[in-house]
Amino acid sequence: MAGDSMAMMAAPLVAAEATRLDSAASGDTAALAHHLAAVPALVKAIETDLMHMGMHRDSAYDALLDSVRRDPANLEQVRRMLSGYRAMAAKGKRG
């Protein structure tokens, strides 16, 4: 139960980020600025959720998180990070 409640903390951030990414990719500079400011908290929330769900990340996902930290303007990497989180969170809720 604790895992489910912790997962709910990052899920809204992930959903909001997905919307922001679409706007940023279309050239919305305000959305891009908001995205860049939100990434550190987003990555931290994802890591915390996965830890509380007992999910074991692999080295490739850890490398992706590090890449997003270093270059949050790489929107495709951020999309992959969000997709990976969603997949692991869904697996954690099922299992």
N, C-alpha and C positions, 0 to 999 in steps of 0.2 A: 504494500500500500504506500509506503514512503516513497518508493521509486516512482509510482504513478503521480503523486502530488508534486514531486520534484520535477518530473518531466514537463508538467504543465507550466512551469516557470519559463522555460526556453521556447516552448511551442509558439506562444504569441509573438515572441521576438523573431522567430524564424519566418512566420507568416508575414509579418510587417516588412521584414528584410526582402522577401521575395517580391513584394509589391514595389518596394523602393528600387530594387535592381532593374525592374522593367522600366521604370521612369528614368533612372540614371542612364541606362543603355540607350534610351531614346534621345538623350542629350539634355535632360533636365539637370541643370547645374546645382539647383537647390537640393534635389534628391541625392545627387552624388555627394554633396557636402554632408548631408545627413547620414548617408551610408558610411562614409569614411569615419565620422564621429561615432557611429553605433557599433562598428566592427569589434573593438576591444571587449565591450560588454557582451556582445553576442557570442564571441568565441569562448569567453569565460563561462557563460550560461550553458553552452553546449557541452563543454568539458565537465561541468558540475553535474548536469543532468545525466550524462553517460556514466559518470562515476557512481552516482546514487542509484542508478538502475542496475549497476553491476555489469555494465557492458564493457567488454574488452575491445579496445580499439586496436587496429593493426598499425604497423609502422607507416604504411602508405597514408592512412588517414591522419596520423600524427604529423607527417610531413606536409600534408595539405593544410592542416591548421597552422603550422608554422609559416607556410607560404602566404596564407591569407593575412596573418599578423604582419608580415614584412611588406606585403603589397596588396592592401585591401582594394586598390583600384583595378585589380585584375578580376573583373566581374565573373568571368567563366569559372575561375577557381572558387569564388564565393558560391556560385550556383552549385558546384560539385560538393562543397562543404555542406550546404543546406540539404542537398539530396542525400548525402551520406548520413547526416543526422536523422532525417526523416526515416530512412530505412532502418537504422539501428534502434530508434525510438519505437518504431512499429514492432520490431522483433522483440524488444524488451517488454512491451505491453502484452504480447502474445505468450511470452515464455517464461 
